[in-house]
Amino acid sequence: MLVKDILDNNRFSFSFEFFPPKDEPGWENLFANISDLMPLKPAYVSVTYGAGGSTRDRTHKLIVRIQQETNLTVVSHLTCVGSNRAETGEILRNYAASGVENILALRPLDILTTPALKMWRWIKSRQTFYAKFLNYMRKAIHG
């Protein structure tokens, strides 16, 4: 389910945010905690990145696992810092194939513009920029 639809239909909601564990015992402990939290029926859960995208692979692995092994609505943080279009496209296609519908794109300017143009384009036309980024996401997923 899309988070937008959940929030449109509920006056009160809450969510949980998880950080990807570093080791196997941490993964099992986190999933035990997620199981304990499920009866609280959060509107959604999200998974964050480490600073500068340092936990990118673990974030994506956790997103897909939550999507496939629970009935929770999951939101992926997609930090574009240190990513290029090919890497981001691969992540988006993996999410689409895994049924992930909700993505919070952070710093998408990093993959769509050169550093000198970032701030000017951001100030000049945020709507145009986000429309371009959404178009990029659609093309990355659907070809």
MARVEXMI-787087 format. One line per field, with one value per residue (C-alpha): residue number from 1; chain; x, y, z. Coordinates in nm, 4 decimals. Example, Ala and Ser with C-alpha at 12.3 -4.5 7.8 and 13.67 -1.06 7.14 Angstrom:
// residues 2
pos c(1,2)
unit c(A,A)
east c(1.2300,1.3670)
north c(-0.4500,-0.1060)
up c(0.7800,0.7140)
***
This chain:
// residues 143
pos c(1,2,3,4,5,6,7,8,9,10,11,12,13,14,15,16,17,18,19,20,21,22,23,24,25,26,27,28,29,30,31,32,33,34,35,36,37,38,39,40,41,42,43,44,45,46,47,48,49,50,51,52,53,54,55,56,57,58,59,60,61,62,63,64,65,66,67,68,69,70,71,72,73,74,75,76,77,78,79,80,81,82,83,84,85,86,87,88,89,90,91,92,93,94,95,96,97,98,99,100,101,102,103,104,105,106,107,108,109,110,111,112,113,114,115,116,117,118,119,120,121,122,123,124,125,126,127,128,129,130,131,132,133,134,135,136,137,138,139,140,141,142,143)
unit c(A,A,A,A,A,A,A,A,A,A,A,A,A,A,A,A,A,A,A,A,A,A,A,A,A,A,A,A,A,A,A,A,A,A,A,A,A,A,A,A,A,A,A,A,A,A,A,A,A,A,A,A,A,A,A,A,A,A,A,A,A,A,A,A,A,A,A,A,A,A,A,A,A,A,A,A,A,A,A,A,A,A,A,A,A,A,A,A,A,A,A,A,A,A,A,A,A,A,A,A,A,A,A,A,A,A,A,A,A,A,A,A,A,A,A,A,A,A,A,A,A,A,A,A,A,A,A,A,A,A,A,A,A,A,A,A,A,A,A,A,A,A,A)
east c(0.0000,0.1210,0.2041,0.0216,-0.3021,-0.2484,-0.1964,-0.4920,-0.7227,-0.6000,-0.6083,-0.3579,-0.0697,0.2790,0.5738,0.8987,1.2379,1.5057,1.8795,2.0377,2.2304,2.6015,2.6135,2.4021,2.2957,2.1853,1.9678,1.7940,1.7485,1.6020,1.3551,1.2490,1.1832,0.9970,0.7754,0.7082,0.6178,0.3840,0.0773,0.1004,0.0071,0.2317,0.1198,0.4554,0.8158,1.1237,1.4881,1.7574,2.1094,2.4297,2.6074,2.6846,2.5165,2.7588,2.5017,2.3468,2.3658,2.2397,1.9579,1.8379,1.8691,1.6620,1.3945,1.3448,1.3398,1.0746,0.8708,0.8865,0.8582,0.6062,0.2745,0.4154,0.4149,0.7804,0.9465,1.3003,1.5356,1.7178,2.0201,2.1702,2.4936,2.7835,2.5568,2.5392,2.2422,2.3276,2.3528,2.0347,1.8518,1.9591,1.8316,1.4979,1.4531,1.5311,1.2715,1.0105,1.0772,1.0457,0.7162,0.8546,0.6231,0.7362,1.0685,1.1961,1.4581,1.7220,1.9629,1.8516,2.0348,2.3549,2.2711,2.0933,2.3104,2.6663,2.7724,2.7903,2.4276,2.2748,2.1855,2.0728,1.8440,1.7143,1.6208,1.4978,1.2605,1.2039,0.8859,1.0567,1.3478,1.1312,0.9243,1.2500,1.3608,1.0287,1.0546,1.4070,1.2770,0.9983,1.2415,1.4899,1.2185,1.0230,1.2944)
north c(0.0000,0.3509,0.5625,0.8541,0.6521,0.5391,0.8972,1.0267,0.7764,0.8076,1.1124,0.9643,0.7433,0.6492,0.4685,0.3029,0.3588,0.0914,0.1030,-0.1981,-0.4239,-0.4885,-0.8631,-1.1794,-1.1772,-0.8173,-0.9193,-1.1897,-0.9570,-0.6853,-0.9278,-1.0514,-0.6874,-0.6223,-0.9223,-0.7817,-0.4406,-0.5693,-0.6012,-0.2239,-0.1801,0.1090,0.2995,0.2062,0.1313,0.2818,0.1849,0.4491,0.4752,0.5418,0.8729,0.9296,0.6042,0.3874,0.1135,0.1184,-0.2572,-0.3535,-0.0982,-0.2487,-0.6045,-0.5134,-0.3339,-0.6356,-0.8760,-0.6711,-0.6471,-1.0217,-1.1564,-0.9256,-0.7582,-0.4141,-0.1260,-0.0429,0.2814,0.2747,0.5631,0.5997,0.8190,0.9274,1.0530,0.8657,0.6899,0.7138,0.6629,0.3001,0.2040,0.3897,0.2311,-0.1158,-0.0450,0.0819,-0.2234,-0.4541,-0.2755,-0.2968,-0.6692,-0.7167,-0.5259,-0.2182,0.0727,0.3524,0.5301,0.8385,0.9798,1.1814,1.4104,1.3081,1.6112,1.4113,1.1826,1.4258,1.7371,1.8568,2.0181,2.3683,2.3556,2.1909,2.4921,2.7103,2.4429,2.3663,2.7275,2.7964,2.5059,2.2401,2.1178,2.0708,1.8966,1.6487,1.5819,1.4962,1.2727,1.0884,1.0415,0.9047,0.6611,0.5396,0.4838,0.3062,0.0657,0.0121,0.0636)
up c(0.0000,-0.0697,0.2351,0.0737,0.0784,0.4370,0.5537,0.3503,0.5227,0.8804,1.1007,1.3453,1.2522,1.3622,1.2118,1.3106,1.1540,1.1583,1.1039,0.9331,1.1727,1.1315,1.1970,1.1812,1.5494,1.4981,1.2008,1.4017,1.6988,1.4752,1.3176,1.6610,1.7556,1.4313,1.5070,1.8544,1.7057,1.4331,1.6615,1.7208,1.3524,1.2506,0.9410,0.7876,0.8720,0.7123,0.6901,0.6971,0.5599,0.7469,0.6926,0.3264,0.2259,0.4248,0.4908,0.1428,0.0728,0.4185,0.3906,0.0635,0.1932,0.5010,0.2949,0.0719,0.3673,0.5513,0.2309,0.1690,0.5236,0.6918,0.6178,0.7027,0.4585,0.4054,0.2957,0.1664,0.2116,-0.1189,-0.0577,-0.3859,-0.2255,-0.3800,-0.6306,-1.0043,-1.2329,-1.3107,-0.9406,-0.8535,-1.1463,-1.0332,-0.6803,-0.8161,-1.0396,-0.7459,-0.5342,-0.8093,-0.8546,-0.4760,-0.4502,-0.2720,-0.3578,-0.1254,-0.1684,0.0098,-0.2282,-0.0464,-0.2311,-0.5808,-0.7154,-0.6764,-0.9678,-1.1982,-1.2104,-1.1886,-0.8588,-1.0070,-1.1166,-0.8109,-0.5999,-0.8900,-1.0279,-0.6811,-0.6165,-0.9688,-1.0150,-0.7516,-0.9195,-1.2547,-1.0869,-0.8977,-1.2075,-1.3872,-1.1014,-1.0954,-1.4712,-1.4227,-1.1571,-1.3891,-1.6759,-1.4470,-1.3322,-1.6524,-1.9132)
***
